[in-house]
Amino acid sequence: MAVDWTKLPSLTALRAFDAAAQAKSFSAAARSLNVTHAAVAQQVRFLEEHLGVQLVERSPRGVSLTIEGRELARSLATGFAAIAEGLQALQERDINRPVRVTTTAYFAEAVIFPKITSFWSTHPEIEVSFSSSDEAVDLVAEGFDLAIRAGEGNWPGLTSRLLVESPTRAFAAPSLVNDPRTNWDEVPWLIPNDSLWEREALTQSGIDTDEIRTVDLGNPSLEIRAGEEGMGLVLESEIDVHARLTGGTLALAPIAITHLSRYFIVTPPWKPRPPVVAFINWLATVVPATSIER
């Protein structure tokens, strides 16, 4: 049955009466609700006027319920208990829900995955699911708990905190970097034709993007792989290619790049759940250790 809220008294009045009915005292009810004695008495009086019946009998020793008061008290006790149980079940289910994280495939592969076992060793009860995307997704609409994004930290309607700064550099296969015959002016850049940040980074570094050769592979992962195979120059933040640098499949090219990548933890505009807070705190401890010194 649908509830006609226009005919119901205020929830404040119902709470005041419920507390008074349980405590048999306006003063005790006031203490449980953290309000004044007068506030409880006023709300109970308002409820009586709204219903047109006397609910309590007042005396110097406290209050006692009338027949109508006892009937209403039983109904409210049942209703409030059902609400409390429903809220508790919802909160417990929400707490146990997996932490959903979205970030780029680069960042997940280079930064998170090599360290994730340390998180699970200290938080075995927390399940984490990852979704890799090079595009910014709608955290609220898609149900994500957090994102790790590169940018300036100004995403409207979301909360962000700086996670790490990492220099953007030019990388290539060691076979090119170690070959003194390499003519870097002739080596193509493996960047998308429609990319903005890469071209801004090159321009900021004094490189004329109209004069360079580019190859659009249509996929960031393919750019890295092609760079490892010696097909061209890769423009990435050091933290994203950390594993490949330490593994020797990529090397720093002798081309000065002055761009700085800033990564942020981005969350919806409400207080994060305890498992989400635990994951964020873990990220803050392991990510700086992965970044390469400038």
URMOMO-V897586 format. One record per residue. RES is the residue in one small letter. PHI is phi as a letter, one per 30 degrees, with the letter a starting at -180 (999 if undefined). BURIAL is + if it has 24 or more other C-alpha atoms within 12 Angstrom, else -. Layout:
# URMOMO-V897586
<<RES | PHI | BURIAL> <RES | PHI | BURIAL>>
This chain:
# URMOMO-V897586
<<m | 999 | -> <a | d | -> <v | c | -> <d | c | -> <w | d | -> <t | d | -> <k | c | -> <l | c | -> <p | d | -> <s | d | -> <l | d | -> <t | d | -> <a | d | +> <l | d | +> <r | d | +> <a | d | +> <f | d | +> <d | e | +> <a | d | +> <a | d | +> <a | d | +> <q | d | +> <a | d | -> <k | h | +> <s | a | +> <f | d | +> <s | d | +> <a | d | +> <a | d | +> <a | d | +> <r | d | -> <s | d | -> <l | c | -> <n | i | -> <v | b | -> <t | d | -> <h | e | -> <a | d | -> <a | d | +> <v | d | +> <a | d | +> <q | d | -> <q | d | +> <v | d | +> <r | d | +> <f | d | +> <l | d | +> <e | d | +> <e | d | -> <h | d | -> <l | d | -> <g | i | -> <v | b | -> <q | d | +> <l | c | +> <v | b | +> <e | c | +> <r | c | -> <s | a | -> <p | e | -> <r | d | -> <g | k | -> <v | b | +> <s | b | +> <l | d | +> <t | d | -> <i | e | -> <e | d | -> <g | d | +> <r | d | -> <e | d | -> <l | d | +> <a | d | +> <r | d | -> <s | d | -> <l | d | +> <a | d | -> <t | d | -> <g | d | -> <f | d | -> <a | d | -> <a | d | -> <i | d | -> <a | d | -> <e | d | -> <g | d | -> <l | d | -> <q | d | -> <a | d | -> <l | d | -> <q | d | -> <e | d | -> <r | d | -> <d | d | -> <i | d | -> <n | d | -> <r | d | -> <p | e | +> <v | d | +> <r | c | +> <v | b | +> <t | b | +> <t | a | +> <t | d | +> <a | d | +> <y | e | +> <f | d | +> <a | d | +> <e | d | -> <a | d | +> <v | c | +> <i | d | +> <f | d | +> <p | d | -> <k | c | -> <i | d | +> <t | d | -> <s | d | -> <f | d | +> <w | d | -> <s | d | -> <t | c | -> <h | b | -> <p | d | -> <e | d | -> <i | c | +> <e | c | -> <v | b | +> <s | c | +> <f | c | +> <s | b | +> <s | c | +> <s | a | -> <d | d | -> <e | c | -> <a | d | -> <v | c | +> <d | d | -> <l | d | +> <v | d | -> <a | d | -> <e | c | -> <g | i | -> <f | d | +> <d | d | +> <l | a | +> <a | b | +> <i | c | +> <r | b | +> <a | c | +> <g | l | +> <e | c | -> <g | i | +> <n | c | -> <w | c | -> <p | e | -> <g | i | -> <l | b | +> <t | c | +> <s | b | +> <r | b | +> <l | d | +> <l | c | +> <v | a | +> <e | c | +> <s | b | +> <p | d | +> <t | d | +> <r | b | +> <a | c | +> <f | b | +> <a | a | +> <a | d | +> <p | e | +> <s | d | -> <l | d | +> <v | d | +> <n | d | -> <d | c | -> <p | d | -> <r | d | -> <t | d | -> <n | c | -> <w | d | -> <d | d | -> <e | c | -> <v | d | +> <p | d | +> <w | c | +> <l | c | +> <i | b | +> <p | d | +> <n | d | -> <d | c | -> <s | d | -> <l | c | -> <w | d | +> <e | d | +> <r | d | +> <e | d | -> <a | d | +> <l | d | +> <t | d | -> <q | d | -> <s | c | -> <g | i | -> <i | c | -> <d | d | -> <t | d | +> <d | d | -> <e | c | -> <i | c | -> <r | d | -> <t | b | +> <v | b | +> <d | c | +> <l | c | +> <g | i | -> <n | a | -> <p | e | +> <s | d | +> <l | d | -> <e | d | +> <i | d | +> <r | d | +> <a | d | +> <g | d | +> <e | d | +> <e | d | -> <g | i | +> <m | d | +> <g | l | +> <l | c | +> <v | c | +> <l | c | +> <e | b | +> <s | d | +> <e | d | +> <i | d | +> <d | d | +> <v | c | +> <h | e | +> <a | d | +> <r | d | +> <l | d | +> <t | d | -> <g | d | -> <g | i | -> <t | d | +> <l | b | +> <a | b | +> <l | d | +> <a | d | +> <p | d | -> <i | b | +> <a | d | -> <i | b | +> <t | c | +> <h | d | +> <l | b | +> <s | c | +> <r | c | +> <y | c | +> <f | b | +> <i | d | +> <v | c | +> <t | b | +> <p | d | +> <p | d | -> <w | b | -> <k | d | -> <p | d | +> <r | d | +> <p | e | -> <p | d | +> <v | d | +> <v | d | -> <a | d | +> <f | d | +> <i | d | +> <n | d | -> <w | d | +> <l | e | +> <a | d | +> <t | c | -> <v | c | +> <v | d | +> <p | e | -> <a | d | -> <t | d | +> <s | d | +> <i | c | -> <e | d | -> <r | d | ->>
